[in-house]
Amino acid sequence: MTSSLGDAALDQMLASAGLQLTAAQKAELALQLQALATMKERVRQPRGPMAELAHSFGFNAEDLT
């Protein structure tokens, strides 16, 4: 699911938002977009009751594995 935003697409998005970034700022933004894509990939996974311990009560030994 990890995707890479091309330079042309990034430039188009910035232009439509009315933003003018330096090359260094664009490079940092591209890194952050990649980190966000990686985070979204991790979050969008099936999780069991142990993912939200504050909302789970009386779990079994197999839940702890």
PDB file of N, H, CA, C and O in Angstrom:
ATOM      1  N   MET A   1       0.803  -1.185   0.000  1.00  0.00           N
ATOM      2  CA  MET A   1       0.000   0.000   0.000  1.00  0.00           C
ATOM      3  C   MET A   1       0.854   1.260   0.000  1.00  0.00           C
ATOM      4  O   MET A   1       0.353   2.339  -0.318  1.00  0.00           O
ATOM      5  N   THR A   2       2.098   1.151   0.340  1.00  0.00           N
ATOM      6  H   THR A   2       2.505   0.275   0.599  1.00  0.00           H
ATOM      7  CA  THR A   2       2.970   2.311   0.359  1.00  0.00           C
ATOM      8  C   THR A   2       3.075   2.878  -1.047  1.00  0.00           C
ATOM      9  O   THR A   2       3.396   2.165  -1.998  1.00  0.00           O
ATOM     10  N   SER A   3       2.801   4.162  -1.162  1.00  0.00           N
ATOM     11  H   SER A   3       2.540   4.741  -0.390  1.00  0.00           H
ATOM     12  CA  SER A   3       2.855   4.793  -2.474  1.00  0.00           C
ATOM     13  C   SER A   3       3.827   5.951  -2.450  1.00  0.00           C
ATOM     14  O   SER A   3       4.101   6.537  -1.402  1.00  0.00           O
ATOM     15  N   SER A   4       4.337   6.265  -3.609  1.00  0.00           N
ATOM     16  H   SER A   4       4.114   5.789  -4.460  1.00  0.00           H
ATOM     17  CA  SER A   4       5.275   7.368  -3.744  1.00  0.00           C
ATOM     18  C   SER A   4       4.637   8.443  -4.603  1.00  0.00           C
ATOM     19  O   SER A   4       4.157   8.171  -5.703  1.00  0.00           O
ATOM     20  N   LEU A   5       4.637   9.647  -4.100  1.00  0.00           N
ATOM     21  H   LEU A   5       5.027   9.868  -3.206  1.00  0.00           H
ATOM     22  CA  LEU A   5       4.065  10.769  -4.824  1.00  0.00           C
ATOM     23  C   LEU A   5       5.151  11.348  -5.713  1.00  0.00           C
ATOM     24  O   LEU A   5       6.210  11.742  -5.225  1.00  0.00           O
ATOM     25  N   GLY A   6       4.901  11.402  -7.002  1.00  0.00           N
ATOM     26  H   GLY A   6       4.041  11.081  -7.399  1.00  0.00           H
ATOM     27  CA  GLY A   6       5.888  11.926  -7.934  1.00  0.00           C
ATOM     28  C   GLY A   6       6.053  13.435  -7.816  1.00  0.00           C
ATOM     29  O   GLY A   6       5.214  14.127  -7.240  1.00  0.00           O
ATOM     30  N   ASP A   7       7.155  13.928  -8.375  1.00  0.00           N
ATOM     31  H   ASP A   7       7.837  13.366  -8.843  1.00  0.00           H
ATOM     32  CA  ASP A   7       7.443  15.363  -8.316  1.00  0.00           C
ATOM     33  C   ASP A   7       6.356  16.187  -8.997  1.00  0.00           C
ATOM     34  O   ASP A   7       5.970  17.245  -8.500  1.00  0.00           O
ATOM     35  N   ALA A   8       5.868  15.706 -10.125  1.00  0.00           N
ATOM     36  H   ALA A   8       6.181  14.847 -10.529  1.00  0.00           H
ATOM     37  CA  ALA A   8       4.843  16.456 -10.860  1.00  0.00           C
ATOM     38  C   ALA A   8       3.546  16.543 -10.055  1.00  0.00           C
ATOM     39  O   ALA A   8       2.909  17.596 -10.002  1.00  0.00           O
ATOM     40  N   ALA A   9       3.164  15.433  -9.431  1.00  0.00           N
ATOM     41  H   ALA A   9       3.681  14.578  -9.474  1.00  0.00           H
ATOM     42  CA  ALA A   9       1.942  15.430  -8.625  1.00  0.00           C
ATOM     43  C   ALA A   9       2.101  16.321  -7.400  1.00  0.00           C
ATOM     44  O   ALA A   9       1.173  17.044  -7.035  1.00  0.00           O
ATOM     45  N   LEU A  10       3.261  16.275  -6.765  1.00  0.00           N
ATOM     46  H   LEU A  10       4.015  15.688  -7.061  1.00  0.00           H
ATOM     47  CA  LEU A  10       3.520  17.131  -5.613  1.00  0.00           C
ATOM     48  C   LEU A  10       3.483  18.602  -6.014  1.00  0.00           C
ATOM     49  O   LEU A  10       2.890  19.424  -5.315  1.00  0.00           O
ATOM     50  N   ASP A  11       4.113  18.931  -7.132  1.00  0.00           N
ATOM     51  H   ASP A  11       4.595  18.263  -7.700  1.00  0.00           H
ATOM     52  CA  ASP A  11       4.097  20.318  -7.614  1.00  0.00           C
ATOM     53  C   ASP A  11       2.676  20.786  -7.904  1.00  0.00           C
ATOM     54  O   ASP A  11       2.319  21.926  -7.608  1.00  0.00           O
ATOM     55  N   GLN A  12       1.872  19.906  -8.482  1.00  0.00           N
ATOM     56  H   GLN A  12       2.162  18.979  -8.722  1.00  0.00           H
ATOM     57  CA  GLN A  12       0.481  20.264  -8.789  1.00  0.00           C
ATOM     58  C   GLN A  12      -0.320  20.500  -7.510  1.00  0.00           C
ATOM     59  O   GLN A  12      -1.102  21.447  -7.428  1.00  0.00           O
ATOM     60  N   MET A  13      -0.125  19.647  -6.526  1.00  0.00           N
ATOM     61  H   MET A  13       0.510  18.877  -6.593  1.00  0.00           H
ATOM     62  CA  MET A  13      -0.832  19.817  -5.256  1.00  0.00           C
ATOM     63  C   MET A  13      -0.424  21.114  -4.565  1.00  0.00           C
ATOM     64  O   MET A  13      -1.270  21.833  -4.034  1.00  0.00           O
ATOM     65  N   LEU A  14       0.854  21.404  -4.572  1.00  0.00           N
ATOM     66  H   LEU A  14       1.541  20.819  -5.003  1.00  0.00           H
ATOM     67  CA  LEU A  14       1.335  22.631  -3.939  1.00  0.00           C
ATOM     68  C   LEU A  14       0.805  23.864  -4.666  1.00  0.00           C
ATOM     69  O   LEU A  14       0.408  24.843  -4.035  1.00  0.00           O
ATOM     70  N   ALA A  15       0.801  23.808  -5.992  1.00  0.00           N
ATOM     71  H   ALA A  15       1.124  23.013  -6.505  1.00  0.00           H
ATOM     72  CA  ALA A  15       0.301  24.937  -6.771  1.00  0.00           C
ATOM     73  C   ALA A  15      -1.191  25.157  -6.534  1.00  0.00           C
ATOM     74  O   ALA A  15      -1.644  26.296  -6.421  1.00  0.00           O
ATOM     75  N   SER A  16      -1.952  24.069  -6.459  1.00  0.00           N
ATOM     76  H   SER A  16      -1.585  23.144  -6.552  1.00  0.00           H
ATOM     77  CA  SER A  16      -3.390  24.213  -6.236  1.00  0.00           C
ATOM     78  C   SER A  16      -3.682  24.756  -4.837  1.00  0.00           C
ATOM     79  O   SER A  16      -4.722  25.376  -4.612  1.00  0.00           O
ATOM     80  N   ALA A  17      -2.764  24.522  -3.899  1.00  0.00           N
ATOM     81  H   ALA A  17      -1.919  24.019  -4.082  1.00  0.00           H
ATOM     82  CA  ALA A  17      -2.917  25.052  -2.545  1.00  0.00           C
ATOM     83  C   ALA A  17      -2.346  26.460  -2.422  1.00  0.00           C
ATOM     84  O   ALA A  17      -2.490  27.107  -1.385  1.00  0.00           O
ATOM     85  N   GLY A  18      -1.690  26.935  -3.493  1.00  0.00           N
ATOM     86  H   GLY A  18      -1.573  26.409  -4.336  1.00  0.00           H
ATOM     87  CA  GLY A  18      -1.104  28.266  -3.470  1.00  0.00           C
ATOM     88  C   GLY A  18       0.186  28.343  -2.670  1.00  0.00           C
ATOM     89  O   GLY A  18       0.543  29.408  -2.168  1.00  0.00           O
ATOM     90  N   LEU A  19       0.886  27.220  -2.547  1.00  0.00           N
ATOM     91  H   LEU A  19       0.595  26.354  -2.955  1.00  0.00           H
ATOM     92  CA  LEU A  19       2.123  27.177  -1.770  1.00  0.00           C
ATOM     93  C   LEU A  19       3.332  27.171  -2.689  1.00  0.00           C
ATOM     94  O   LEU A  19       3.328  26.535  -3.743  1.00  0.00           O
ATOM     95  N   GLN A  20       4.355  27.882  -2.278  1.00  0.00           N
ATOM     96  H   GLN A  20       4.358  28.399  -1.421  1.00  0.00           H
ATOM     97  CA  GLN A  20       5.625  27.888  -3.004  1.00  0.00           C
ATOM     98  C   GLN A  20       6.704  27.470  -2.017  1.00  0.00           C
ATOM     99  O   GLN A  20       7.061  28.227  -1.114  1.00  0.00           O
ATOM    100  N   LEU A  21       7.219  26.264  -2.195  1.00  0.00           N
ATOM    101  H   LEU A  21       6.929  25.649  -2.929  1.00  0.00           H
ATOM    102  CA  LEU A  21       8.220  25.721  -1.289  1.00  0.00           C
ATOM    103  C   LEU A  21       9.586  25.690  -1.947  1.00  0.00           C
ATOM    104  O   LEU A  21       9.701  25.603  -3.169  1.00  0.00           O
ATOM    105  N   THR A  22      10.614  25.763  -1.124  1.00  0.00           N
ATOM    106  H   THR A  22      10.521  25.834  -0.131  1.00  0.00           H
ATOM    107  CA  THR A  22      11.968  25.608  -1.633  1.00  0.00           C
ATOM    108  C   THR A  22      12.214  24.126  -1.915  1.00  0.00           C
ATOM    109  O   THR A  22      11.416  23.274  -1.525  1.00  0.00           O
ATOM    110  N   ALA A  23      13.302  23.831  -2.581  1.00  0.00           N
ATOM    111  H   ALA A  23      13.950  24.523  -2.898  1.00  0.00           H
ATOM    112  CA  ALA A  23      13.645  22.437  -2.887  1.00  0.00           C
ATOM    113  C   ALA A  23      13.845  21.639  -1.596  1.00  0.00           C
ATOM    114  O   ALA A  23      13.452  20.475  -1.519  1.00  0.00           O
ATOM    115  N   ALA A  24      14.448  22.254  -0.594  1.00  0.00           N
ATOM    116  H   ALA A  24      14.768  23.200  -0.656  1.00  0.00           H
ATOM    117  CA  ALA A  24      14.660  21.570   0.680  1.00  0.00           C
ATOM    118  C   ALA A  24      13.327  21.281   1.366  1.00  0.00           C
ATOM    119  O   ALA A  24      13.149  20.209   1.944  1.00  0.00           O
ATOM    120  N   GLN A  25      12.401  22.217   1.308  1.00  0.00           N
ATOM    121  H   GLN A  25      12.545  23.088   0.839  1.00  0.00           H
ATOM    122  CA  GLN A  25      11.089  22.011   1.913  1.00  0.00           C
ATOM    123  C   GLN A  25      10.313  20.915   1.182  1.00  0.00           C
ATOM    124  O   GLN A  25       9.624  20.113   1.812  1.00  0.00           O
ATOM    125  N   LYS A  26      10.425  20.881  -0.142  1.00  0.00           N
ATOM    126  H   LYS A  26      10.984  21.532  -0.654  1.00  0.00           H
ATOM    127  CA  LYS A  26       9.761  19.823  -0.915  1.00  0.00           C
ATOM    128  C   LYS A  26      10.338  18.451  -0.568  1.00  0.00           C
ATOM    129  O   LYS A  26       9.600  17.472  -0.454  1.00  0.00           O
ATOM    130  N   ALA A  27      11.651  18.387  -0.403  1.00  0.00           N
ATOM    131  H   ALA A  27      12.251  19.182  -0.496  1.00  0.00           H
ATOM    132  CA  ALA A  27      12.285  17.114  -0.053  1.00  0.00           C
ATOM    133  C   ALA A  27      11.815  16.648   1.323  1.00  0.00           C
ATOM    134  O   ALA A  27      11.545  15.463   1.518  1.00  0.00           O
ATOM    135  N   GLU A  28      11.717  17.574   2.276  1.00  0.00           N
ATOM    136  H   GLU A  28      11.937  18.537   2.118  1.00  0.00           H
ATOM    137  CA  GLU A  28      11.235  17.218   3.614  1.00  0.00           C
ATOM    138  C   GLU A  28       9.783  16.776   3.566  1.00  0.00           C
ATOM    139  O   GLU A  28       9.405  15.817   4.239  1.00  0.00           O
ATOM    140  N   LEU A  29       8.969  17.461   2.783  1.00  0.00           N
ATOM    141  H   LEU A  29       9.275  18.240   2.237  1.00  0.00           H
ATOM    142  CA  LEU A  29       7.563  17.091   2.637  1.00  0.00           C
ATOM    143  C   LEU A  29       7.434  15.697   2.032  1.00  0.00           C
ATOM    144  O   LEU A  29       6.594  14.909   2.465  1.00  0.00           O
ATOM    145  N   ALA A  30       8.252  15.392   1.042  1.00  0.00           N
ATOM    146  H   ALA A  30       8.934  16.033   0.690  1.00  0.00           H
ATOM    147  CA  ALA A  30       8.208  14.065   0.419  1.00  0.00           C
ATOM    148  C   ALA A  30       8.561  12.980   1.440  1.00  0.00           C
ATOM    149  O   ALA A  30       7.951  11.910   1.441  1.00  0.00           O
ATOM    150  N   LEU A  31       9.541  13.250   2.307  1.00  0.00           N
ATOM    151  H   LEU A  31      10.036  14.119   2.306  1.00  0.00           H
ATOM    152  CA  LEU A  31       9.895  12.280   3.353  1.00  0.00           C
ATOM    153  C   LEU A  31       8.737  12.086   4.332  1.00  0.00           C
ATOM    154  O   LEU A  31       8.454  10.963   4.750  1.00  0.00           O
ATOM    155  N   GLN A  32       8.080  13.170   4.690  1.00  0.00           N
ATOM    156  H   GLN A  32       8.310  14.082   4.350  1.00  0.00           H
ATOM    157  CA  GLN A  32       6.963  13.079   5.628  1.00  0.00           C
ATOM    158  C   GLN A  32       5.776  12.354   5.006  1.00  0.00           C
ATOM    159  O   GLN A  32       5.076  11.607   5.690  1.00  0.00           O
ATOM    160  N   LEU A  33       5.549  12.569   3.727  1.00  0.00           N
ATOM    161  H   LEU A  33       6.117  13.176   3.172  1.00  0.00           H
ATOM    162  CA  LEU A  33       4.465  11.857   3.052  1.00  0.00           C
ATOM    163  C   LEU A  33       4.725  10.355   3.031  1.00  0.00           C
ATOM    164  O   LEU A  33       3.800   9.558   3.190  1.00  0.00           O
ATOM    165  N   GLN A  34       5.983   9.970   2.835  1.00  0.00           N
ATOM    166  H   GLN A  34       6.734  10.617   2.706  1.00  0.00           H
ATOM    167  CA  GLN A  34       6.343   8.550   2.852  1.00  0.00           C
ATOM    168  C   GLN A  34       6.156   7.973   4.256  1.00  0.00           C
ATOM    169  O   GLN A  34       5.666   6.853   4.406  1.00  0.00           O
ATOM    170  N   ALA A  35       6.542   8.729   5.279  1.00  0.00           N
ATOM    171  H   ALA A  35       6.940   9.638   5.157  1.00  0.00           H
ATOM    172  CA  ALA A  35       6.364   8.272   6.655  1.00  0.00           C
ATOM    173  C   ALA A  35       4.878   8.124   6.977  1.00  0.00           C
ATOM    174  O   ALA A  35       4.485   7.182   7.666  1.00  0.00           O
ATOM    175  N   LEU A  36       4.063   9.033   6.491  1.00  0.00           N
ATOM    176  H   LEU A  36       4.382   9.798   5.931  1.00  0.00           H
ATOM    177  CA  LEU A  36       2.618   8.959   6.711  1.00  0.00           C
ATOM    178  C   LEU A  36       2.017   7.731   6.027  1.00  0.00           C
ATOM    179  O   LEU A  36       1.161   7.055   6.597  1.00  0.00           O
ATOM    180  N   ALA A  37       2.467   7.449   4.810  1.00  0.00           N
ATOM    181  H   ALA A  37       3.162   7.998   4.348  1.00  0.00           H
ATOM    182  CA  ALA A  37       1.976   6.267   4.096  1.00  0.00           C
ATOM    183  C   ALA A  37       2.337   4.991   4.852  1.00  0.00           C
ATOM    184  O   ALA A  37       1.535   4.061   4.924  1.00  0.00           O
ATOM    185  N   THR A  38       3.544   4.949   5.416  1.00  0.00           N
ATOM    186  H   THR A  38       4.196   5.705   5.358  1.00  0.00           H
ATOM    187  CA  THR A  38       3.976   3.789   6.196  1.00  0.00           C
ATOM    188  C   THR A  38       3.126   3.639   7.453  1.00  0.00           C
ATOM    189  O   THR A  38       2.736   2.529   7.814  1.00  0.00           O
ATOM    190  N   MET A  39       2.837   4.759   8.121  1.00  0.00           N
ATOM    191  H   MET A  39       3.154   5.662   7.828  1.00  0.00           H
ATOM    192  CA  MET A  39       2.012   4.727   9.322  1.00  0.00           C
ATOM    193  C   MET A  39       0.597   4.249   8.991  1.00  0.00           C
ATOM    194  O   MET A  39       0.032   3.437   9.723  1.00  0.00           O
ATOM    195  N   LYS A  40       0.026   4.746   7.900  1.00  0.00           N
ATOM    196  H   LYS A  40       0.485   5.406   7.305  1.00  0.00           H
ATOM    197  CA  LYS A  40      -1.317   4.330   7.502  1.00  0.00           C
ATOM    198  C   LYS A  40      -1.360   2.840   7.209  1.00  0.00           C
ATOM    199  O   LYS A  40      -2.354   2.173   7.498  1.00  0.00           O
ATOM    200  N   GLU A  41      -0.290   2.321   6.639  1.00  0.00           N
ATOM    201  H   GLU A  41       0.517   2.863   6.405  1.00  0.00           H
ATOM    202  CA  GLU A  41      -0.221   0.890   6.351  1.00  0.00           C
ATOM    203  C   GLU A  41      -0.232   0.068   7.634  1.00  0.00           C
ATOM    204  O   GLU A  41      -0.880  -0.977   7.695  1.00  0.00           O
ATOM    205  N   ARG A  42       0.487   0.537   8.669  1.00  0.00           N
ATOM    206  H   ARG A  42       1.013   1.386   8.620  1.00  0.00           H
ATOM    207  CA  ARG A  42       0.519  -0.175   9.948  1.00  0.00           C
ATOM    208  C   ARG A  42      -0.819  -0.097  10.663  1.00  0.00           C
ATOM    209  O   ARG A  42      -1.262  -1.086  11.247  1.00  0.00           O
ATOM    210  N   VAL A  43      -1.470   1.054  10.630  1.00  0.00           N
ATOM    211  H   VAL A  43      -1.110   1.858  10.155  1.00  0.00           H
ATOM    212  CA  VAL A  43      -2.709   1.265  11.371  1.00  0.00           C
ATOM    213  C   VAL A  43      -3.864   0.485  10.767  1.00  0.00           C
ATOM    214  O   VAL A  43      -4.746   0.028  11.493  1.00  0.00           O
ATOM    215  N   ARG A  44      -3.872   0.330   9.481  1.00  0.00           N
ATOM    216  H   ARG A  44      -3.156   0.701   8.891  1.00  0.00           H
ATOM    217  CA  ARG A  44      -4.986  -0.331   8.795  1.00  0.00           C
ATOM    218  C   ARG A  44      -4.813  -1.843   8.743  1.00  0.00           C
ATOM    219  O   ARG A  44      -4.933  -2.460   7.685  1.00  0.00           O
ATOM    220  N   GLN A  45      -4.531  -2.422   9.891  1.00  0.00           N
ATOM    221  H   GLN A  45      -4.434  -1.920  10.751  1.00  0.00           H
ATOM    222  CA  GLN A  45      -4.389  -3.864  10.022  1.00  0.00           C
ATOM    223  C   GLN A  45      -5.417  -4.351  11.036  1.00  0.00           C
ATOM    224  O   GLN A  45      -5.772  -3.618  11.959  1.00  0.00           O
ATOM    225  N   PRO A  46      -5.901  -5.586  10.872  1.00  0.00           N
ATOM    226  CA  PRO A  46      -6.817  -6.129  11.884  1.00  0.00           C
ATOM    227  C   PRO A  46      -6.092  -6.227  13.232  1.00  0.00           C
ATOM    228  O   PRO A  46      -4.945  -6.668  13.299  1.00  0.00           O
ATOM    229  N   ARG A  47      -6.765  -5.816  14.283  1.00  0.00           N
ATOM    230  H   ARG A  47      -7.697  -5.458  14.228  1.00  0.00           H
ATOM    231  CA  ARG A  47      -6.171  -5.861  15.613  1.00  0.00           C
ATOM    232  C   ARG A  47      -7.119  -6.594  16.553  1.00  0.00           C
ATOM    233  O   ARG A  47      -8.340  -6.532  16.405  1.00  0.00           O
ATOM    234  N   GLY A  48      -6.541  -7.276  17.505  1.00  0.00           N
ATOM    235  H   GLY A  48      -5.550  -7.326  17.626  1.00  0.00           H
ATOM    236  CA  GLY A  48      -7.321  -7.989  18.505  1.00  0.00           C
ATOM    237  C   GLY A  48      -7.607  -7.107  19.706  1.00  0.00           C
ATOM    238  O   GLY A  48      -7.298  -5.916  19.700  1.00  0.00           O
ATOM    239  N   PRO A  49      -8.196  -7.690  20.731  1.00  0.00           N
ATOM    240  CA  PRO A  49      -8.547  -6.913  21.917  1.00  0.00           C
ATOM    241  C   PRO A  49      -7.335  -6.346  22.657  1.00  0.00           C
ATOM    242  O   PRO A  49      -7.474  -5.377  23.403  1.00  0.00           O
ATOM    243  N   MET A  50      -6.164  -6.923  22.467  1.00  0.00           N
ATOM    244  H   MET A  50      -6.051  -7.711  21.861  1.00  0.00           H
ATOM    245  CA  MET A  50      -4.974  -6.444  23.165  1.00  0.00           C
ATOM    246  C   MET A  50      -4.466  -5.112  22.610  1.00  0.00           C
ATOM    247  O   MET A  50      -3.608  -4.479  23.226  1.00  0.00           O
ATOM    248  N   ALA A  51      -4.972  -4.683  21.474  1.00  0.00           N
ATOM    249  H   ALA A  51      -5.669  -5.197  20.974  1.00  0.00           H
ATOM    250  CA  ALA A  51      -4.559  -3.402  20.907  1.00  0.00           C
ATOM    251  C   ALA A  51      -5.124  -2.240  21.707  1.00  0.00           C
ATOM    252  O   ALA A  51      -4.562  -1.145  21.688  1.00  0.00           O
ATOM    253  N   GLU A  52      -6.225  -2.465  22.408  1.00  0.00           N
ATOM    254  H   GLU A  52      -6.681  -3.354  22.423  1.00  0.00           H
ATOM    255  CA  GLU A  52      -6.878  -1.431  23.213  1.00  0.00           C
ATOM    256  C   GLU A  52      -7.070  -1.977  24.627  1.00  0.00           C
ATOM    257  O   GLU A  52      -8.188  -2.305  25.026  1.00  0.00           O
ATOM    258  N   LEU A  53      -6.005  -2.071  25.359  1.00  0.00           N
ATOM    259  H   LEU A  53      -5.098  -1.805  25.035  1.00  0.00           H
ATOM    260  CA  LEU A  53      -6.066  -2.698  26.680  1.00  0.00           C
ATOM    261  C   LEU A  53      -7.027  -1.996  27.630  1.00  0.00           C
ATOM    262  O   LEU A  53      -7.650  -2.657  28.461  1.00  0.00           O
ATOM    263  N   ALA A  54      -7.162  -0.695  27.534  1.00  0.00           N
ATOM    264  H   ALA A  54      -6.656  -0.159  26.859  1.00  0.00           H
ATOM    265  CA  ALA A  54      -8.036   0.033  28.448  1.00  0.00           C
ATOM    266  C   ALA A  54      -9.498  -0.346  28.249  1.00  0.00           C
ATOM    267  O   ALA A  54     -10.326  -0.102  29.127  1.00  0.00           O
ATOM    268  N   HIS A  55      -9.821  -0.936  27.108  1.00  0.00           N
ATOM    269  H   HIS A  55      -9.148  -1.133  26.394  1.00  0.00           H
ATOM    270  CA  HIS A  55     -11.207  -1.285  26.810  1.00  0.00           C
ATOM    271  C   HIS A  55     -11.451  -2.793  26.896  1.00  0.00           C
ATOM    272  O   HIS A  55     -12.534  -3.264  26.549  1.00  0.00           O
ATOM    273  N   SER A  56     -10.461  -3.548  27.352  1.00  0.00           N
ATOM    274  H   SER A  56      -9.581  -3.167  27.634  1.00  0.00           H
ATOM    275  CA  SER A  56     -10.579  -5.011  27.425  1.00  0.00           C
ATOM    276  C   SER A  56     -10.540  -5.462  28.878  1.00  0.00           C
ATOM    277  O   SER A  56      -9.713  -4.998  29.663  1.00  0.00           O
ATOM    278  N   PHE A  57     -11.429  -6.355  29.219  1.00  0.00           N
ATOM    279  H   PHE A  57     -12.101  -6.732  28.582  1.00  0.00           H
ATOM    280  CA  PHE A  57     -11.480  -6.885  30.573  1.00  0.00           C
ATOM    281  C   PHE A  57     -11.580  -8.404  30.506  1.00  0.00           C
ATOM    282  O   PHE A  57     -12.242  -8.955  29.627  1.00  0.00           O
ATOM    283  N   GLY A  58     -10.922  -9.068  31.434  1.00  0.00           N
ATOM    284  H   GLY A  58     -10.384  -8.621  32.149  1.00  0.00           H
ATOM    285  CA  GLY A  58     -11.024 -10.517  31.546  1.00  0.00           C
ATOM    286  C   GLY A  58     -10.504 -11.260  30.324  1.00  0.00           C
ATOM    287  O   GLY A  58     -11.191 -12.140  29.805  1.00  0.00           O
ATOM    288  N   PHE A  59      -9.305 -10.923  29.851  1.00  0.00           N
ATOM    289  H   PHE A  59      -8.747 -10.208  30.272  1.00  0.00           H
ATOM    290  CA  PHE A  59      -8.786 -11.627  28.702  1.00  0.00           C
ATOM    291  C   PHE A  59      -8.126 -12.921  29.113  1.00  0.00           C
ATOM    292  O   PHE A  59      -7.722 -13.092  30.263  1.00  0.00           O
ATOM    293  N   ASN A  60      -8.021 -13.828  28.168  1.00  0.00           N
ATOM    294  H   ASN A  60      -8.349 -13.690  27.233  1.00  0.00           H
ATOM    295  CA  ASN A  60      -7.501 -15.165  28.399  1.00  0.00           C
ATOM    296  C   ASN A  60      -6.000 -15.227  28.142  1.00  0.00           C
ATOM    297  O   ASN A  60      -5.407 -14.273  27.638  1.00  0.00           O
ATOM    298  N   ALA A  61      -5.389 -16.359  28.492  1.00  0.00           N
ATOM    299  H   ALA A  61      -5.870 -17.134  28.901  1.00  0.00           H
ATOM    300  CA  ALA A  61      -3.947 -16.533  28.279  1.00  0.00           C
ATOM    301  C   ALA A  61      -3.599 -16.445  26.791  1.00  0.00           C
ATOM    302  O   ALA A  61      -2.545 -15.910  26.445  1.00  0.00           O
ATOM    303  N   GLU A  62      -4.457 -16.955  25.906  1.00  0.00           N
ATOM    304  H   GLU A  62      -5.313 -17.389  26.187  1.00  0.00           H
ATOM    305  CA  GLU A  62      -4.159 -16.900  24.466  1.00  0.00           C
ATOM    306  C   GLU A  62      -4.216 -15.468  23.935  1.00  0.00           C
ATOM    307  O   GLU A  62      -3.626 -15.182  22.893  1.00  0.00           O
ATOM    308  N   ASP A  63      -4.908 -14.569  24.622  1.00  0.00           N
ATOM    309  H   ASP A  63      -5.387 -14.802  25.469  1.00  0.00           H
ATOM    310  CA  ASP A  63      -4.931 -13.172  24.203  1.00  0.00           C
ATOM    311  C   ASP A  63      -3.579 -12.502  24.405  1.00  0.00           C
ATOM    312  O   ASP A  63      -3.254 -11.535  23.716  1.00  0.00           O
ATOM    313  N   LEU A  64      -2.788 -13.014  25.349  1.00  0.00           N
ATOM    314  H   LEU A  64      -3.052 -13.800  25.909  1.00  0.00           H
ATOM    315  CA  LEU A  64      -1.518 -12.400  25.674  1.00  0.00           C
ATOM    316  C   LEU A  64      -0.399 -12.779  24.720  1.00  0.00           C
ATOM    317  O   LEU A  64       0.698 -12.229  24.820  1.00  0.00           O
ATOM    318  N   THR A  65      -0.640 -13.691  23.809  1.00  0.00           N
ATOM    319  H   THR A  65      -1.531 -14.137  23.728  1.00  0.00           H
ATOM    320  CA  THR A  65       0.393 -14.112  22.863  1.00  0.00           C
ATOM    321  C   THR A  65       0.348 -13.313  21.589  1.00  0.00           C
ATOM    322  O   THR A  65       1.154 -13.544  20.687  1.00  0.00           O
TER     323      THR A  65
END
